[in-house]
Amino acid sequence: MSLDLILGYGGMVSFGHAAYFGAGAYIVGALVLGGVSNGFVHFAAAVLGSGLLAFVVGALSVRTRSIYFIMLTFAFAQMFFYLAIGMQQFGGDDGMPLATRSQFGGFPDLASPRQFYYFALVLLVAVLFLCSRIVRSRFGMVLQGCMQNETRLQTIGVATYWYKVAGFALAGAIAGLAGCLVANLNAYVSPNFLDWKVSGDVIMMIVIGGIGTLYGAPIGALVFLVLQEGISSFTDHWMAWFGPLLVLAALFWKRGIFGWLFPRA
């Protein structure tokens, strides 16, 4: 959903979204390593830290367009990926197990699979509600206007640059929240969270679910993971089977599964 916010509504094809996902996870790892176990501190720091990182990258990247924007976001993500590999205090290439998960005073207990599931579900619904309000607000309308005709908005005095940077930072903050969740899910942080393949997977999820639909993002994620787990149980070369399915989805489902199920939405 965080990537669809800037890709589907702002036209910013970021190929380095894993950087903010991984940053959220590593912020939790750094706090745990420093002896901080308070979950409220973990989640607040992950969201704010990832948002700040995305703000800096966005401020430098949104001045460019098309393939230059894609490659610049990819370059920043790879820079952070190799930086994580070089941080031996966090395990380097091997990653680092967390001594404890985020603590909220007993409830929810993120070590309990059932409680973790419902905790993540509540956050999913909350973020979905937040993003749906954003895209219908004046801010969201300006983002969509930037995708359709940025020059026209600039001629009437709209500071499109800062709107796009703010949207990029907001998307990074939401990705950081997801990174915080995955760090608690696995009780482990790894440079693989920042790998370009993660960014590619997220783009595939949005294409499958429906670009610019918002609700298609969780649908696409669900379908992607189910297909990945299902096909990989039969063969190690699951991408050879998944690839043609993605091509067919891109050709015949212009708005993804959500657009096919709800054509008038």
Secondary structure by P-SEA (a helix, b strand, c coil): cccccccccccccccccaaaaaaaaaaaaaaaaaccccaaaaaaaaaaaaaaaaaaaaaacccccaaaaaaaaaaaaaaaaaaaaacccccccbbbbbccccccccccccccaaaaaaaaaaaaaaaaaaaaaaaacaaaaaaaaaaccaaaaaaaccaaaaaaaaaaaaaaaaaaaaaaaaaaaccccccccccaaaaaaaaaaaaaaccccccaaaaaaaaaaaaaaaaaacccaaaaaaaaaaaaaaacccccccccccccc
